Amino acid sequence: MVLATGTGPGNDSPDSGANRTSQAYHDLRALILSGHYEPDSRLTESELTTQLQVSRGTIRSVLARLAQEGYVTAEANRSARTRSFSVDEAVEILETRAVMEAALAAKAAERATDTDIAAMTETCKRMWDWQVPGGREEYANLNRKFHEQVKRAARQATLTRFVDSLLYPLVMQQYRDADREQPRTDSVREHEAILAAIVTHNPEAAAAAMRHHLSSARRALQLKFPPPAD
C-alpha cells in the first residue's frame, strides 16, 4: 500500500514540510491502529519512505513522535518496531479503560441528545444482524462505532483524549480471540444495557453497565492467559 503524502516540486516551503510530516504521522498511525502491522513488526525507513512518499528525515520525525506516544518502540541505531504488550500491561490498559469509559457513559447519560440516542440505537440493532458465523469483523466495527458514539454524546473532550491515548486497539489486535468466528451474544445485551441507561438519563446505571461490559474483555484475557502457578 502506497500512500501519496507527496514530496513533489513546489512543496518545499516550511508550511508544506510541516503538513507532509503531519500527514505522514496520521497515515502511519492509522495503519498501525488498523492492524496493518502485526505486533512487534519491524518498521524500516526505506520501506516507509516508499510507502508514505516522504523523505527519510520526515520518517524519522514521525517515528520519534509515535515512539513518544507509545505506538512504536525505537532504540538508537536500530529499526523501530510496533508495540507489543505483556499480559500484565494489557490487563492494566483494560482496567484503566473501564474506569474512564464508565465516566464517559455517565456523562453521555446526562448530555445525550435525541440524535445521539437514535444513532446508538441504530448501531445496537445492526449488531444483532452480525451475530452470525463469520460476522466477527463487521461486529467489531459496529462495537467501535458504538463506543465512539458514547464518547461523542458525553461531550467531555479531556476525558476522551485520555481514553484515546490508552492504545486499546493495539492490545485487542494482539490478544484477539482468533478462534471465535461469531461474536458472543452477551456483548450485544451489554451494549443495550448501556444504551438503556443513557436513554433514561441514569448516569449511575450507565457507568455500571459500561464497567460490566468492559470488564468482560479483561476477564476473558485473564482466563486465556492465566498467571503461571507458583
VENKA-V984955 format. One line per field, one symbol per residue. ss: DSSP state (H for helix, E for strand, - for the rest). phi: phi as a letter, one per 20 degrees, with the letter a starting at -180 (. if undefined). burial: # if it has 16 or more other C-alpha atoms within 10 Angstrom, else .. A space follows every 50 residues. Layout:
ss: ???
phi: ???
burial: ???
This chain:
ss: -------------HHHHHHHHHHHHHHHHHHHH--------EE-HHHHHH HH---HHHHHHHHHHHHHH--EE------EEE----HHHHHHHHHHHHHH HHHHHHHHHHH--HHHHHHHHHHHHHHHH------HHHHHHHHHHHHHHH HHHH--HHHHHHHH---HHHHHHHH---------HHHHHHHHHHHHHHH- --HHHHHHHHHHHHHHHHHHHHHH------
phi: .ddefocfgnddfgffffffffffgfffgfffffngdfgmefdeffffff felcffffffffffffffenfcdbcgmcffcffccfffffffffffffff fffffffffedfeffgffffffffffgffdecgnefffffffffffffff fffflcffffffffeemggfffffdfefeeedfffgfffffffffgffge ldffffffffffffffffffffffcfffff
burial: ..#.##..........#..##.###.###..##...###.###.#..##. #####..###.###.##...####.....#####..#..##.######## ############...##..##.##..##.##...##.##..##.###.## #####....#..#..###.##.###.......#...##.##########. ##################..#.........
